[in-house]
Amino acid sequence: MTPPAPGECVLIDAAASVQFAGDRALVFRVVSIGCTPTYHGWAWITGYVLDDRGMAREKREVYVYLPGLRPTEDPANRRTVVGARRPVIPAARRPGSDVPAEVPASRPAPAARTSRGAAPGQTRPPARTLVAAGRR
Protein backbone atom coordinates (compact mmCIF):
# COMPACT_ATOMS: atom_id res chain seq x y z
CA MET A 1 0.00 0.00 0.00
CA THR A 2 1.15 3.52 -0.73
CA PRO A 3 1.17 5.84 2.26
CA PRO A 4 -1.59 8.45 2.44
CA ALA A 5 -0.80 11.84 0.97
CA PRO A 6 -0.77 14.96 3.13
CA GLY A 7 -4.28 16.37 3.42
CA GLU A 8 -6.01 12.98 3.12
CA CYS A 9 -8.27 11.70 5.90
CA VAL A 10 -7.87 8.14 7.11
CA LEU A 11 -9.57 5.99 9.72
CA ILE A 12 -7.07 4.59 12.20
CA ASP A 13 -8.55 1.58 13.99
CA ALA A 14 -7.48 -1.89 15.16
CA ALA A 15 -6.40 -2.85 11.62
CA ALA A 16 -3.76 -0.08 11.73
CA SER A 17 -2.60 -0.63 15.31
CA VAL A 18 -3.96 -2.51 18.32
CA GLN A 19 -3.84 0.65 20.45
CA PHE A 20 -6.68 2.13 18.34
CA ALA A 21 -9.12 -0.78 18.76
CA GLY A 22 -12.80 -0.27 19.64
CA ASP A 23 -13.83 3.19 20.78
CA ARG A 24 -10.23 4.43 20.48
CA ALA A 25 -10.42 4.64 16.67
CA LEU A 26 -9.48 7.99 15.17
CA VAL A 27 -10.36 9.98 12.08
CA PHE A 28 -7.00 11.48 11.19
CA ARG A 29 -6.00 14.19 8.68
CA VAL A 30 -2.46 13.42 7.54
CA VAL A 31 0.11 16.22 7.59
CA SER A 32 3.30 14.27 6.87
CA ILE A 33 4.79 10.78 6.67
CA GLY A 34 7.95 10.14 8.65
CA CYS A 35 11.09 9.29 6.68
CA THR A 36 12.69 7.32 9.52
CA PRO A 37 13.28 3.68 8.47
CA THR A 38 10.88 1.30 10.25
CA TYR A 39 9.64 -2.26 9.81
CA HIS A 40 8.20 -3.12 6.40
CA GLY A 41 4.64 -1.75 6.06
CA TRP A 42 4.83 0.42 9.19
CA ALA A 43 5.32 4.20 9.33
CA TRP A 44 5.18 7.22 11.58
CA ILE A 45 2.53 9.64 10.40
CA THR A 46 1.86 13.12 11.75
CA GLY A 47 -1.53 14.75 11.57
CA TYR A 48 -4.61 16.00 13.34
CA VAL A 49 -7.32 14.03 15.13
CA LEU A 50 -10.68 15.26 13.81
CA ASP A 51 -13.98 15.51 15.68
CA ASP A 52 -17.44 14.77 14.22
CA ARG A 53 -17.58 18.20 12.52
CA GLY A 54 -14.13 17.85 10.93
CA MET A 55 -12.43 20.29 13.31
CA ALA A 56 -8.85 19.48 14.36
CA ARG A 57 -8.75 18.70 18.07
CA GLU A 58 -5.21 17.43 18.64
CA LYS A 59 -1.97 17.11 16.69
CA ARG A 60 -0.42 13.67 17.04
CA GLU A 61 2.30 11.48 15.65
CA VAL A 62 1.24 7.83 15.43
CA TYR A 63 2.98 4.59 14.42
CA VAL A 64 0.66 2.59 12.18
CA TYR A 65 0.53 -0.38 9.80
CA LEU A 66 -0.06 1.26 6.39
CA PRO A 67 -2.21 -1.54 4.85
CA GLY A 68 -4.52 -1.17 7.90
CA LEU A 69 -5.34 2.50 7.16
CA ARG A 70 -8.71 3.05 5.54
CA PRO A 71 -9.39 6.19 3.51
CA THR A 72 -12.44 8.03 4.83
CA GLU A 73 -14.45 11.10 3.98
CA ASP A 74 -13.41 14.33 5.66
CA PRO A 75 -16.15 15.04 8.26
CA ALA A 76 -16.01 18.75 7.35
CA ASN A 77 -17.28 17.90 3.84
CA ARG A 78 -20.31 15.89 4.94
CA ARG A 79 -23.61 17.24 3.71
CA THR A 80 -26.71 17.54 5.82
CA VAL A 81 -29.20 14.74 5.60
CA VAL A 82 -31.94 15.40 3.08
CA GLY A 83 -35.14 16.20 4.92
CA ALA A 84 -33.36 17.38 8.06
CA ARG A 85 -35.36 20.10 9.77
CA ARG A 86 -33.94 23.56 10.16
CA PRO A 87 -35.14 26.03 12.79
CA VAL A 88 -37.78 28.45 11.54
CA ILE A 89 -37.02 32.13 12.14
CA PRO A 90 -40.13 34.33 12.32
CA ALA A 91 -40.29 36.95 9.57
CA ALA A 92 -40.26 39.76 12.16
CA ARG A 93 -36.75 38.77 13.26
CA ARG A 94 -35.29 37.90 9.86
CA PRO A 95 -32.58 40.31 8.71
CA GLY A 96 -33.79 42.48 5.83
CA SER A 97 -37.43 41.60 6.44
CA ASP A 98 -40.08 44.19 5.54
CA VAL A 99 -42.50 42.81 8.11
CA PRO A 100 -42.55 45.06 11.21
CA ALA A 101 -42.05 43.36 14.55
CA GLU A 102 -45.24 43.56 16.59
CA VAL A 103 -45.51 43.67 20.36
CA PRO A 104 -48.20 41.32 21.68
CA ALA A 105 -51.33 43.20 22.87
CA SER A 106 -51.35 41.31 26.19
CA ARG A 107 -48.09 42.94 27.25
CA PRO A 108 -48.39 46.62 28.29
CA ALA A 109 -45.72 49.08 27.22
CA PRO A 110 -43.08 49.66 29.91
CA ALA A 111 -43.59 52.78 32.04
CA ALA A 112 -40.96 55.49 32.06
CA ARG A 113 -38.64 55.07 35.00
CA THR A 114 -38.03 57.86 37.41
CA SER A 115 -35.01 58.27 39.63
CA ARG A 116 -35.19 58.42 43.39
CA GLY A 117 -35.91 61.90 44.59
CA ALA A 118 -37.51 63.01 41.33
CA ALA A 119 -40.83 64.83 41.38
CA PRO A 120 -43.77 63.12 39.64
CA GLY A 121 -43.41 63.53 35.89
CA GLN A 122 -39.73 64.43 36.28
CA THR A 123 -37.30 61.79 35.01
CA ARG A 124 -34.09 63.31 36.35
CA PRO A 125 -33.34 64.06 40.00
CA PRO A 126 -33.13 67.75 40.98
CA ALA A 127 -29.69 69.28 40.74
CA ARG A 128 -27.82 69.24 44.03
CA THR A 129 -26.96 72.54 45.54
CA LEU A 130 -24.24 73.23 48.02
CA VAL A 131 -25.32 74.51 51.42
CA ALA A 132 -22.97 76.37 53.74
CA ALA A 133 -23.10 73.57 56.29
CA GLY A 134 -22.28 70.87 53.76
CA ARG A 135 -23.75 68.95 50.90
CA ARG A 136 -27.41 68.31 50.55
PANU-37798 format. One record per residue: residue number from 1; residue in one letter; z, x, y of N, C-alpha, C, O, CB in turn. Coordinates in steps of 0.1 Angstrom, whole numbers, plus 2048, in hexadecimal, padded with zeros to 3 digits. Atoms other than C-alpha are relative to their C-alpha. Glycine has a CB too. Example, Ala and Ser with C-alpha at 12.3 -4.5 7.8 and 13.67 -1.06 7.14 Angstrom:
2
1  a  800  809  7F4  84E  87B  7D3  800  809  80C  807  813  80C  80C  7F6  800 .
2  s  800  7F7  7F5  847  889  7F5  808  7F8  80B  809  7FD  816  7F2  804  805 .
end
This chain:
136
1  m  800  808  7F4  800  800  800  800  809  80C  807  813  80D  80C  7F7  800 .
2  t  800  7F9  7F3  7F9  80B  823  80C  7FC  808  80F  7F0  808  7F2  7FE  808 .
3  p  7F4  804  7F8  817  80C  83A  7FC  7F6  80B  7F0  7F6  810  807  80C  807 .
4  p  804  80A  7F6  818  7F0  854  7FE  807  80E  803  812  810  80C  7F6  802 .
5  a  803  7FA  7F3  80A  7F8  876  80A  7FC  80B  810  7F1  80A  7F1  7FC  805 .
6  p  7F7  804  7F5  81F  7F8  896  7FC  7F3  806  7F0  7F1  809  801  80B  80A .
7  g  803  80D  7FA  822  7D5  8A4  800  7F5  7F5  801  7E9  7F9  7F3  800  807 .
8  e  801  80A  80A  81F  7C4  882  80E  7FB  7FC  818  802  7FE  7F9  806  7F3 .
9  c  7F3  806  805  83B  7AD  875  800  800  7F1  7F6  7FC  7EB  803  7F2  806 .
10  v  7FF  800  80F  847  7B1  851  80D  7FA  7FD  817  7FA  804  7FF  80F  7FB .
11  l  7F4  805  806  861  7A0  83C  806  80B  7F7  7FF  810  7EE  7FE  7F3  7F8 .
12  i  7F9  7F6  808  87A  7B9  82E  80B  7F9  7F8  814  7F4  7FD  806  80C  809 .
13  d  7F6  807  809  88C  7AA  810  803  809  7F4  801  815  7F4  7FA  7F3  7FB .
14  a  7FC  7F9  80C  898  7B5  7ED  7F4  808  7FA  7F6  813  7F4  805  7F7  7F6 .
15  a  80C  7F9  805  874  7C0  7E4  7FE  80D  807  7F9  817  801  7F4  7F8  801 .
16  a  802  7F4  7F8  875  7DA  7FF  80C  80A  7FF  80B  816  7FF  7FE  7FD  80F .
17  s  7F4  7F8  802  899  7E6  7FA  80B  7F7  7FC  80D  7EC  801  804  808  80D .
18  v  7F6  809  805  8B7  7D8  7E7  80A  7FD  80B  811  7F2  809  807  807  7F4 .
19  q  7F6  803  7F5  8CD  7DA  807  7FC  7F3  808  804  7EE  80F  801  80B  809 .
20  f  805  80C  7F9  8B7  7BD  815  7FF  7F4  7F7  7F6  7EB  7FB  7F3  804  807 .
21  a  801  80B  809  8BC  7A5  7F8  807  7F3  806  810  7F4  80E  806  803  7F2 .
22  g  7FA  80D  7FD  8C4  780  7FD  800  7FD  80F  7F5  7FE  815  80F  800  7FC .
23  d  7FF  804  7F2  8D0  776  820  7FF  80C  809  800  80A  815  80C  7F8  803 .
24  r  801  7F4  7F8  8CD  79A  82C  7F1  803  804  7EF  80E  80A  807  80B  7F9 .
25  a  80E  7FD  7FE  8A7  798  82E  7FD  800  80F  804  7F9  817  7F7  7F5  7F9 .
26  l  803  7FF  7F2  898  7A1  850  7F1  7FD  803  7E8  801  7FB  803  80E  805 .
27  v  80D  800  7FA  879  798  864  800  80C  80A  808  80D  813  7FC  7F2  807 .
28  f  7FF  7F3  7F9  870  7BA  873  7F3  803  807  7E8  802  800  803  80B  7F6 .
29  r  80C  7FC  7F9  857  7C4  88E  800  80F  800  808  816  806  7FF  7FA  80F .
30  v  801  7F2  802  84B  7E7  886  7FD  807  80D  7F4  803  815  7F6  804  7F5 .
31  v  803  7F8  7F4  84C  801  8A2  7F9  80D  7FC  7EF  811  802  80D  803  808 .
32  s  806  7F3  804  845  821  88F  803  802  7F1  80D  7FC  7EC  804  80C  808 .
33  i  7FD  7FC  80E  843  830  86C  804  80F  800  7FD  817  806  7F3  7FE  7F7 .
34  g  7FC  7F3  800  856  84F  865  7F7  80A  7F9  7F0  806  7F0  80E  801  7FA .
35  c  809  7F6  806  843  86F  85D  807  80A  7F7  801  813  7F1  7F8  808  80B .
36  t  7F8  7F7  809  85F  87F  849  7FC  7FD  7F2  7FB  7F2  7EE  80F  7FD  802 .
37  p  804  802  80E  855  885  825  80B  7F9  7F8  817  7FD  7F9  7FC  80D  7F9 .
38  t  7F7  807  808  866  86D  80D  7FB  7FE  7F2  7F0  804  7EF  804  7F2  806 .
39  y  805  803  80E  862  860  7E9  7F3  7F8  802  7F1  7F1  80C  80B  7F9  7F8 .
40  h  80D  807  800  840  852  7E1  802  7F1  801  809  7EB  7F9  7F8  803  7F3 .
41  g  7FF  80F  7FD  83D  82E  7EF  80B  7FC  809  80C  7F1  80D  801  7F9  7F2 .
42  w  7F5  803  7F7  85C  830  804  7FD  806  80E  7F7  810  80F  80D  806  7FA .
43  a  802  7FB  7F2  85D  835  82A  80B  7FB  809  812  7F1  807  7F3  7FC  806 .
44  w  7F7  804  7F5  874  834  848  7F7  7F9  80A  7ED  7FE  80F  808  80C  807 .
45  i  807  807  7F6  868  819  860  80A  7FC  80B  815  7F9  809  7F9  7F4  7FB .
46  t  7F8  803  7F5  875  813  883  7FB  7F3  806  7EE  7F1  807  801  80B  80B .
47  g  805  80C  7F9  874  7F1  894  80B  7F7  804  817  7FB  805  7F7  7F8  7F6 .
48  y  7F7  809  7FB  885  7D2  8A0  802  7F4  7F6  7F9  7EF  7F1  7FC  7FA  80E .
49  v  7FD  80C  808  897  7B7  88C  7FE  7F4  809  803  7F4  815  80F  800  7FB .
50  l  803  80C  7F8  88A  795  899  808  7F4  7FC  80C  7F3  7F0  7F1  7FD  7FE .
51  d  7F9  80D  803  89D  774  89B  7F5  7F5  7FD  7E9  7F8  7FD  809  7FC  80C .
52  d  809  80B  803  88E  752  894  7F6  7FD  80A  7EB  7F7  808  808  7F3  7FD .
53  r  80A  803  7F5  87D  750  8B6  7F7  80C  802  7EE  80B  80B  808  7FD  80D .
54  g  809  7F4  7FF  86D  773  8B2  806  80A  80B  7FE  813  80F  7F3  7FC  804 .
55  m  7FA  7F7  7F6  885  784  8CB  807  80B  7F8  80D  80A  7EE  80B  7F8  809 .
56  a  7FA  7F4  806  890  7A7  8C3  80F  800  802  813  7FF  80D  7F9  80D  806 .
57  r  7F1  800  7FF  8B5  7A9  8BB  806  80D  7FE  811  810  803  805  7F6  7F6 .
58  e  7FA  7F3  803  8BA  7CC  8AE  7F5  80A  7FC  7EC  806  7F5  80B  7FE  7F5 .
59  k  809  7F6  804  8A7  7EC  8AB  806  808  7F4  812  80C  7F5  7FD  80A  80C .
60  r  7FB  7F9  80C  8AA  7FC  889  7F6  809  7FA  7EA  808  7FC  805  7F5  7F5 .
61  e  808  7F7  808  89D  817  873  804  7FE  7F1  80F  800  7EE  801  80F  804 .
62  v  7FD  804  80E  89A  80C  84E  7F8  808  7F6  7EC  80C  7FA  7FE  7F1  7FE .
63  y  807  7F9  80B  890  81E  82E  7FC  7F5  7F6  804  7EF  7EF  809  80B  7F9 .
64  v  805  80B  808  87A  807  81A  7F5  804  7F6  7EF  80F  7F8  7FA  7F4  809 .
65  y  80B  7FE  80A  862  805  7FC  7F4  7F9  806  7F4  7ED  806  804  7FB  7F2 .
66  l  80B  806  7F9  840  7FF  80D  7F9  7F5  7F8  7F5  7EB  7FE  7F6  80B  803 .
67  p  807  80B  807  830  7EA  7F1  809  7F3  800  804  7E8  7FD  7FD  804  7F1 .
68  g  7F7  80B  800  84F  7D3  7F4  800  7F8  80E  805  7ED  80F  80E  804  7FD .
69  l  800  806  7F3  848  7CB  819  7F5  7F4  7FF  7EA  7F6  7FA  7FC  80A  80B .
70  r  80A  80B  800  837  7A9  81E  7FD  7FD  80F  806  7FA  817  806  7F3  7F9 .
71  p  804  804  7F2  823  7A2  83E  804  7F2  803  804  7E9  7FA  7F1  802  802 .
72  t  7FC  80D  7FD  830  784  850  7FC  7FC  80E  7F8  805  816  810  7FE  7FF .
73  e  804  805  7F3  828  76F  86F  80B  804  80A  817  803  807  7FD  7F1  800 .
74  d  7F6  7FD  7F6  839  77A  88F  806  7F3  805  7FF  7EA  809  7F9  807  80C .
75  p  7F9  80D  7FD  853  75E  896  7FD  7FC  80F  7FD  7F0  812  80E  801  7FF .
76  a  802  803  7F3  84A  760  8BB  7F2  7F8  802  7F0  7F1  80B  7FF  80C  809 .
77  n  80D  807  800  826  753  8B3  800  7F3  7F9  7F6  7EC  7F9  7F6  809  7FA .
78  r  800  80D  807  831  735  89F  7FE  7F4  80A  803  7F5  815  80E  7FE  7F8 .
79  r  803  80C  7F8  825  714  8AC  80A  7F5  7FD  810  7F5  7F2  7F2  7FB  7FF .
80  t  7F7  80B  803  83A  6F5  8AF  7FA  7F7  7F6  7EE  7F6  7F5  803  7F8  80D .
81  v  804  809  80B  838  6DC  893  7F9  7F4  807  7FE  7EF  811  80C  7FC  7F7 .
82  v  807  80B  7FB  81F  6C1  89A  809  7F3  7FE  80E  7F1  7F3  7F2  7FE  7F9 .
83  g  7F8  80C  801  831  6A1  8A2  80F  802  804  817  7F9  804  800  7FA  7F2 .
84  a  7F2  7FE  7FB  851  6B2  8AE  802  7FA  80D  7F9  7FA  816  802  810  801 .
85  r  7FD  808  7F4  862  69E  8C9  804  80A  80B  80C  813  809  80A  7F6  7FD .
86  r  7FB  7F8  7F4  866  6AD  8EC  808  7F7  808  806  7EA  808  7F3  805  808 .
87  p  7F8  808  7F8  880  6A1  904  7F7  7F9  80B  7EE  7FF  811  80B  808  807 .
88  v  808  808  7F5  873  686  91D  808  802  80D  814  7FF  80E  7FF  7F1  7FC .
89  i  7FB  7FE  7F3  879  68E  941  7FC  7F4  809  7F0  7F1  80A  7FC  80D  807 .
90  p  804  80B  7F8  87B  66F  957  7F7  804  80C  7F9  80F  811  80D  7F9  806 .
91  a  809  7FD  7F5  860  66D  972  807  804  80D  802  80C  814  7F6  7F4  802 .
92  a  7F8  7FE  7F3  87A  66D  98E  804  80F  801  806  814  80C  80C  7F7  801 .
93  r  7FB  7F2  7FF  885  691  984  7F5  80A  7FD  7F7  816  7FD  80B  801  7F6 .
94  r  80B  7F7  803  863  69F  97B  7FB  807  80D  7F9  801  817  7F4  7F9  7FA .
95  p  805  7F9  7F4  857  6BA  993  7F2  7FB  804  7EA  7F9  7FB  800  80F  7FE .
96  g  80D  805  7FB  83A  6AE  9A9  7FE  7F1  7FE  7F3  7ED  800  7F6  808  7F9 .
97  s  802  80E  802  840  68A  9A0  800  7F8  80D  808  7FB  816  80B  7FA  7F7 .
98  d  801  809  7F4  837  66F  9BA  80A  7F5  7FF  80C  7ED  809  7F2  7FB  802 .
99  v  7F7  80B  802  851  657  9AC  80D  804  807  813  80E  803  802  7FC  7F1 .
100  p  7F3  7FC  7F9  870  657  9C3  80C  7FD  7F6  80C  7F4  7EE  802  7F7  80D .
101  a  7F5  802  808  891  65B  9B2  809  7F5  805  80C  7F5  811  809  80E  7FF .
102  e  7F8  80B  7FB  8A6  63C  9B4  80E  801  7FB  811  807  7F1  7FA  7F2  7FA .
103  v  7F1  800  803  8CC  639  9B5  803  7F2  7FA  7FF  7E8  800  808  803  80C .
104  p  7FD  80D  806  8D9  61E  99D  808  7F7  80A  810  7FC  811  808  802  7F3 .
105  a  7F9  809  7F7  8E5  5FF  9B0  80F  7FE  7FD  816  7FB  806  7F9  7F2  7FF .
106  s  7F2  802  804  906  5FE  99D  809  80B  806  815  80A  806  801  800  7F1 .
107  r  7F8  7F5  7FB  911  61F  9AD  7FF  800  810  7F4  801  815  7FA  80E  7FB .
108  p  800  801  7F2  91B  61C  9D2  7FD  80E  806  800  818  800  80D  7FB  806 .
109  a  803  7F3  7F9  910  637  9EB  80E  806  803  817  7FF  807  7F8  7FE  80D .
110  p  7F3  7F9  7FD  92B  651  9F1  804  7FF  80E  7FB  7FF  817  7FF  80F  7FC .
111  a  7FC  802  7F2  940  64C  A10  801  80E  806  803  818  800  80E  7F9  800 .
112  a  7FF  7F4  7F8  941  666  A2B  80E  805  7FF  817  7FE  801  7FB  7FF  80F .
113  r  7F3  7FA  801  95E  67E  A27  805  803  80D  7FE  808  816  800  80C  7F7 .
114  t  7FA  7FB  7F3  976  684  A43  80A  80A  7FC  810  80B  7F1  807  7F4  807 .
115  s  7F7  7F5  802  98C  6A2  A47  80E  7FB  803  810  7F1  80A  7FD  80C  808 .
116  r  7F2  804  7FD  9B2  6A0  A48  802  802  80F  7FD  80B  815  80A  809  7F8 .
117  g  7FD  7FF  7F2  9BE  699  A6B  7F5  7FA  809  7F6  7FA  815  803  80E  804 .
118  a  80B  805  7F8  99D  689  A76  803  7F1  803  808  7EA  7FA  7F3  802  7F9 .
119  a  7FE  80E  7FD  99E  668  A88  7F5  7F8  7F8  7EB  7FD  7F4  7FE  7FE  810 .
120  p  80A  809  807  98C  64A  A77  7F3  801  807  7F2  800  813  805  7F2  7FF .
121  g  80D  7FF  7FB  967  64E  A7B  7FC  80E  805  7F1  811  808  7FE  7F6  80C .
122  q  802  7F2  7FC  96B  673  A84  7FF  808  7F4  808  808  7EB  80B  805  80A .
123  t  802  7F8  80C  95E  68B  A6A  806  80E  801  808  815  7F7  7F2  801  7FC .
124  r  7FA  7F3  7FE  96C  6AB  A79  80E  7FF  806  810  7F6  80D  7F7  808  80A .
125  p  7F3  800  7FA  990  6B3  A81  800  803  80E  7F6  80A  813  809  809  7F8 .
126  p  800  7FC  7F2  99A  6B5  AA5  802  80F  802  808  815  7FA  80B  7F8  808 .
127  a  7FF  7F2  7FD  997  6D7  AB5  80F  803  802  816  7FC  809  7F8  804  80C .
128  r  7F2  7FC  7FE  9B8  6EA  AB4  802  806  80E  7F9  80D  813  805  80A  7F5 .
129  t  7FE  7FB  7F3  9C7  6F2  AD5  80D  809  800  816  806  7F8  802  7F5  80B .
130  l  7F4  7F7  800  9E0  70E  ADC  80B  7FA  80A  808  7F6  815  7FD  80E  805 .
131  v  7F5  805  7F8  A02  703  AE9  809  80C  803  809  816  7FB  809  7F5  7F9 .
132  a  7F8  7F5  7FB  A19  71A  AFC  80A  805  7F5  80D  811  7F4  808  7FD  80C .
133  a  7F6  7FC  80A  A33  719  AE0  7FA  805  7F3  801  80B  7EB  809  7F4  7FC .
134  g  806  7FC  80C  A1A  721  AC5  7F3  7F8  7FD  7EE  7F1  805  809  800  7F4 .
135  r  80C  807  804  9FD  713  AB2  804  7F1  7FB  80F  7EF  7F7  7F9  807  7F4 .
136  r  7FE  80E  804  9F9  6EE  AAB  7F8  7FC  7F4  7F9  7F1  7EF  7FE  7F7  80B .
end
